Amino acid sequence: MTALIDVPEVTVVWLTSAVDMKSFSDLTIMATKAFIADPQQSADDFEWYRNDWHQLQAMKDGLTADAAGLPPLTDTLAKIVPISAVEEEQAWLNQTRVAVTTAAAYGILTVTDAQDMSQKLEAGRIYERMHLWATTEGLAMQPLNYVLERIDRESTAGLAPDFTQALTALLPNTTMQAVMPFRIGYPTQQALESPRIPAEEVVET
């Protein structure tokens, strides 16, 4: 997977030791809790949740119960009975705990300048390439961006850089800036599709 990276600005850091994995797992859960405890960020996040079929068809994006990796019965109930923001937050925290306890390893795509949009786009392209390759090998991957979202919040809201420093400490050197953490492992159930806007609706010619 590392060999799929074809630009010098992008690298991948693998977290496979028990110590590093626990550090990232704990940090991800802490970030999720901080996210939920932040009224503004939590409200902004819930705007992306689609639990209404008509809204989903109109927007063609966002978060859904199908894409949350829920057990089949829980997924069905979530679609029949609309949930509140508080219920969604608790379900998200519970799912995060499951996600970090079932990961076989973590990867973090890094760039040399996280403020350079072209580098971010390259990292995104490489992540898609890695994810597609992993799928052909029977592996599953999932982005885990909660820590980075809290890092952005620290920057925009002038908060103490707690998550910034904690994530930097997990990287081999300070020239690396994280842009895409993810978990990887063998799936235990079939993933359902996420909503996507058709390319022809967003590509300008």
ZADO-107152 format. One record per residue: z, x, y of N, C-alpha, C in turn; residue in one letter. Coordinates in steps of 0.2 Angstrom, whole numbers, padded with zeros to 4 digits, always signed. Atoms other than C-alpha are relative to their C-alpha. Layout:
# residues N
ZXYZXYZXYA
...
This chain:
# residues 205
+0000+0004-0006+0000+0000+0000+0000+0004+0006M
+0000-0004-0006+0004+0014+0012-0007+0003+0001T
+0007-0003-0001-0014+0021+0009-0005-0005+0003A
+0004+0005-0003-0021+0005+0016+0000+0000+0008L
-0001-0001-0007-0015+0010+0033-0006+0005+0003I
+0006-0004-0002-0031+0017+0042+0000+0002+0008D
+0000-0002-0007-0025+0021+0060+0007+0004+0001V
-0005-0005+0000-0013+0035+0065+0007-0003+0004P
-0005+0003-0004-0002+0024+0077+0005-0004-0005E
-0004+0004+0005+0004+0013+0062+0003+0003-0006V
-0003-0003+0006+0016+0018+0049+0004-0005-0004T
-0004+0005+0003+0026+0009+0036+0007+0004-0003V
-0007-0003+0002+0045+0013+0032+0002-0005-0006V
-0003+0004+0005+0051+0007+0015+0007+0001-0001W
-0007+0000+0001+0069+0002+0012+0001-0002-0007L
+0000+0002+0007+0072+0003-0006+0007+0002-0003T
-0007-0002+0002+0090+0011-0008+0004-0006+0001S
-0004+0006+0000+0104-0001-0011+0004+0000+0007A
-0003-0001-0007+0112+0006+0006-0004-0003+0005V
+0005+0003-0005+0097+0003+0016-0002-0007+0000D
+0002+0007+0001+0093-0013+0009+0006-0005+0002M
-0006+0004-0002+0111-0020+0012+0000+0000+0007K
+0000-0001-0008+0110-0013+0030-0005-0005+0003S
+0005+0005-0003+0094-0023+0033+0002-0007-0001F
-0002+0007+0002+0100-0038+0024+0006-0003+0004S
-0005+0002-0005+0116-0039+0034-0002-0001+0007D
+0003+0000-0007+0107-0036+0050-0004-0006+0001L
+0004+0006+0000+0095-0050+0046+0004-0007+0000T
-0005+0006-0001+0109-0063+0043+0004+0000+0006I
-0003+0000-0007+0118-0057+0059-0005-0003+0005M
+0005+0002-0004+0102-0060+0068-0001-0007+0000A
+0001+0007+0001+0100-0077+0061+0005-0004+0003T
-0005+0003-0003+0117-0082+0066+0000+0001+0008K
+0000+0000-0008+0115-0075+0084-0005-0004+0003A
+0005+0004-0002+0099-0084+0085+0002-0007+0001F
-0002+0007+0000+0107-0101+0081+0005-0001+0005I
-0006+0001-0005+0122-0097+0092-0003+0000+0008A
+0003+0000-0007+0110-0095+0107-0004-0006+0001D
+0003+0006-0001+0106-0112+0113-0007+0000+0003P
+0007+0000-0003+0090-0108+0123-0005+0003-0006Q
+0005-0003+0005+0082-0097+0109+0000-0005-0006Q
+0000+0005+0005+0087-0110+0096-0004-0006+0002S
+0004+0005-0002+0080-0124+0106-0008+0001+0000A
+0007-0003-0001+0064-0114+0109-0003+0000-0008D
+0002-0001+0007+0063-0111+0090-0002-0007-0003D
+0001+0006+0003+0065-0129+0085-0006-0004+0002F
+0006+0003-0003+0050-0134+0096-0006+0002-0005E
+0006-0002+0005+0039-0125+0082+0001-0004-0007W
-0001+0003+0006+0047-0136+0068-0004-0006+0000Y
+0005+0006+0000+0034-0149+0062+0003-0004-0006R
-0002+0004+0006+0042-0163+0051-0003-0007+0001N
+0003+0007-0001+0031-0177+0057-0008+0002-0002D
+0006-0001+0002+0014-0178+0048-0006+0000+0006W
+0005+0001-0006+0004-0184+0064+0001+0006+0004H
-0001-0006-0004+0012-0170+0074-0003+0006-0003Q
+0002-0006+0004+0007-0157+0061-0008+0000+0000L
+0007+0001-0001-0011-0164+0061-0003+0002+0007Q
+0002-0001-0006-0012-0163+0079+0000+0007+0003A
-0001-0007-0002-0005-0146+0082-0003+0006-0005M
+0002-0005+0005-0010-0137+0066+0003+0007+0000K
-0004-0006+0000+0003-0124+0067+0007-0001-0001D
-0007+0001+0000+0022-0121+0067+0003+0001-0007G
-0004+0000+0006+0035-0122+0053+0001-0006-0003L
-0001+0006+0004+0036-0134+0039+0005+0001-0006T
-0004-0001+0006+0047-0138+0024-0004+0003-0005A
+0004-0003+0005+0033-0134+0013+0000+0008+0000D
+0000-0007+0000+0032-0116+0019+0006+0003+0000A
-0007-0003-0001+0051-0113+0019+0002+0003-0007A
-0002-0002+0007+0051-0109+0000+0006-0004-0003G
-0005+0004+0002+0063-0123-0003-0001-0003-0008L
+0001+0003+0007+0066-0130-0021-0003-0007+0001P
+0005+0006+0000+0054-0145-0025+0004-0006+0003P
-0004+0006-0002+0068-0158-0023+0002+0000+0007L
-0002-0001-0007+0074-0151-0007-0005-0001+0005T
+0006+0001-0004+0057-0150+0000-0002-0007+0001D
+0002+0007+0000+0053-0168-0004+0004-0004+0004T
-0005+0003-0004+0069-0174+0004-0001+0001+0007L
+0001-0002-0007+0066-0164+0020-0006-0004+0003A
+0006+0004-0003+0049-0173+0022+0001-0007+0000K
-0002+0007+0000+0056-0190+0018+0005-0002+0006I
-0005+0001-0005+0071-0189+0029+0000+0005+0006V
+0000-0005-0005+0068-0180+0046+0007+0003+0002P
-0006-0003-0001+0081-0167+0050+0001+0002+0007I
-0002-0002-0007+0090-0163+0066-0001+0007+0001S
+0000-0007-0002+0090-0146+0075+0006+0003-0004A
-0005-0003+0003+0107-0143+0068-0001+0001-0007V
+0002+0000+0008+0102-0147+0050-0005+0005-0001E
+0005-0005+0001+0087-0136+0052+0003+0007+0000E
-0003-0007-0001+0097-0121+0058+0004+0001-0006E
-0004-0001+0005+0109-0123+0044-0004+0002-0007Q
+0005-0001+0006+0095-0124+0031-0003+0007+0001A
+0003-0006-0001+0087-0109+0039+0005+0006-0002W
-0005-0005+0001+0103-0099+0038+0001+0001-0008L
-0001+0000+0007+0105-0104+0020-0006+0004-0004N
+0006-0003+0002+0087-0099+0016+0000+0007+0001Q
+0000-0008-0001+0089-0082+0024+0005+0003-0004T
-0004-0004+0005+0104-0078+0013-0003+0000-0007R
+0004-0001+0006+0093-0082-0002-0005+0005+0000V
+0005-0005-0001+0079-0072+0005+0002+0007-0001A
-0002-0007+0000+0089-0056+0007+0003+0002-0006V
-0003-0002+0006+0098-0057-0009-0005+0000-0006T
+0005+0000+0005+0081-0059-0019-0005+0005+0001T
+0005-0005-0001+0071-0046-0011+0000+0006-0004A
+0000-0006+0004+0066-0032-0022+0000+0007+0004A
+0000-0006-0005+0063-0020-0007-0002-0003+0007A
+0003+0002-0007+0059-0021+0012-0005+0005+0002Y
+0005-0005-0003+0045-0013+0022+0001-0002+0007G
+0000+0001-0007+0045-0011+0041-0007+0004+0003I
+0006-0003-0003+0028-0008+0049+0002+0002+0007L
-0002-0003-0007+0030+0003+0065-0006+0002+0004T
+0005-0003-0004+0020+0009+0079+0003+0005+0005V
-0003-0005-0004+0022+0022+0092+0001-0003+0007T
-0002+0003-0006+0022+0010+0107-0001-0008-0001D
+0000+0007+0001+0027-0008+0104-0002-0004+0005A
+0003+0004-0006+0022-0013+0121-0007+0000+0001Q
+0007-0001+0000+0004-0008+0118-0003-0006-0005D
+0002+0005+0004-0004-0024+0112-0006+0002-0005M
+0005-0002+0005-0019-0015+0103+0004+0002-0006S
-0003-0002+0006-0006-0007+0092+0003-0005-0004Q
-0003+0006+0003+0003-0023+0089-0006-0004-0005K
+0005+0003+0003-0014-0030+0084-0002+0004-0007L
+0002-0004+0006-0018-0016+0072+0005+0000-0005E
-0005+0001+0005-0001-0018+0064-0001-0006-0003A
+0001+0006+0003-0004-0036+0061-0006+0000-0005G
+0005-0001+0004-0021-0032+0054+0001+0003-0007R
-0002-0004+0006-0014-0019+0042+0005-0004-0004I
-0004+0004+0004+0000-0031+0037-0004-0005-0004Y
+0004+0004+0004-0013-0044+0032-0004+0003-0006E
+0003-0004+0006-0022-0031+0022+0005+0002-0005R
-0005-0001+0005-0006-0026+0013+0002-0006-0004M
-0002+0006+0003-0002-0044+0010-0005-0003-0005H
+0006+0002+0004-0019-0048+0003+0000+0004-0007L
+0000-0004+0006-0018-0033-0009+0006-0002-0004W
-0005+0001+0004-0001-0037-0014-0001-0007-0004A
+0001+0007+0004-0006-0055-0019-0005+0001-0006T
+0004-0001+0006-0020-0048-0030+0004+0004-0006T
-0004-0003+0005-0006-0038-0039+0006-0004-0003E
-0005+0004+0002+0005-0053-0042+0006+0000+0004G
-0006+0000-0004+0017-0049-0028+0000-0005+0005L
-0001+0004-0006+0024-0059-0014+0003+0003+0005A
-0003-0003-0006+0028-0054+0003+0002-0006+0005M
-0002+0005-0005+0036-0063+0018+0003+0004+0006Q
-0003-0003-0006+0039-0057+0036+0007-0002+0001P
-0007+0001-0001+0057-0056+0041+0001+0002+0007L
+0000-0003-0007+0056-0055+0060+0006-0002+0004N
-0006+0002-0004+0073-0062+0065+0003+0005+0004Y
-0003-0006-0004+0080-0045+0070-0004+0002+0006V
+0004-0001-0006+0065-0042+0081+0000-0005+0005L
+0000+0006-0005+0066-0059+0089+0007+0001+0004E
-0006-0001-0004+0084-0055+0094-0001+0007+0004R
+0002-0005-0004+0078-0038+0100-0003-0002+0007I
+0004+0002-0006+0066-0046+0112+0005-0004+0004D
-0005+0004-0004+0080-0058+0117+0005+0004+0004R
-0004-0005-0003+0091-0043+0121-0003+0002+0007E
+0004-0003-0005+0077-0036+0132-0001-0005+0006S
+0001+0005-0006+0073-0052+0142+0006-0003+0003T
-0006+0003-0003+0090-0059+0144+0005+0005+0002A
-0005-0005-0002+0099-0043+0148+0006+0001-0004G
-0006+0000+0004+0110-0043+0133+0001+0007-0002L
-0001-0006+0003+0118-0028+0125-0004+0002-0006A
+0005-0001+0005+0106-0019+0114+0002+0001-0007P
-0003-0001+0006+0116-0021+0098-0005+0000-0006D
+0005+0000+0005+0101-0026+0087-0005+0005+0001F
+0004-0006-0001+0090-0013+0095+0002+0006-0003T
-0003-0006+0002+0101+0001+0091+0001+0000-0008Q
-0001+0001+0007+0105-0006+0073-0007+0001-0004A
+0006-0001+0004+0087-0007+0068-0003+0007+0001L
+0003-0007-0001+0082+0010+0076+0004+0005-0005T
-0004-0005+0004+0096+0018+0066-0003+0000-0008A
+0003+0001+0007+0086+0012+0050-0006+0004-0001L
+0007-0003+0000+0070+0021+0055+0001+0008-0001L
+0000-0008+0000+0067+0040+0051+0001+0004+0006P
-0001-0004-0007+0065+0045+0069-0001-0005+0005N
+0000+0004-0006+0065+0038+0086-0007-0001+0003T
+0007+0001-0002+0046+0039+0089-0003-0006-0003T
+0003+0006+0004+0044+0024+0077+0003-0006+0004M
-0003+0006-0003+0046+0007+0085-0002-0006-0005Q
+0001+0005+0004+0047-0008+0073-0004-0006+0003A
+0003+0006-0002+0035-0022+0074-0001-0006-0005V
+0001+0005+0005+0034-0031+0057+0004+0002-0006M
-0003+0000+0007+0048-0031+0044-0002-0005-0005P
+0002+0005+0005+0045-0040+0028+0004+0002-0007F
-0003-0001+0006+0052-0042+0011-0006+0000-0006R
+0005+0000+0005+0042-0039-0005+0004-0001-0007I
-0003+0001+0007+0045-0044-0024-0005-0004-0004G
+0004+0005+0004+0038-0054-0038+0003-0007+0001Y
-0002+0007-0002+0038-0073-0034+0003-0003-0007P
-0003+0004+0006+0048-0085-0045-0002-0007+0000T
+0003+0006+0000+0039-0100-0039-0007+0000+0004Q
+0006+0000-0004+0022-0105-0032+0001-0002+0007Q
-0001+0001-0007+0021-0104-0013-0005-0006+0002A
+0004+0005-0003+0014-0119-0004-0003+0002+0007L
+0004-0003-0006+0001-0117+0011+0004-0002+0006E
-0002+0001-0007+0006-0115+0029-0005-0003+0004S
+0006+0003-0005-0003-0125+0043-0003+0006+0003P
+0004-0005-0004-0017-0115+0051-0005-0003+0004R
+0006+0003-0004-0029-0119+0065-0006+0003-0003I
+0007-0003+0002-0047-0117+0059-0002+0005+0005P
+0003-0006-0005-0055-0101+0066-0005-0003+0005A
+0005+0002-0004-0069-0111+0073+0002-0004+0006E
-0003+0004-0005-0057-0121+0084+0003+0005+0006E
-0003-0004-0005-0051-0105+0093-0004+0006+0001V
+0004-0006-0001-0065-0092+0092-0005-0002+0006V
+0004+0002-0005-0075-0092+0108-0007+0004-0001E
+0007-0003+0001-0094-0088+0107-0004+0000+0007T
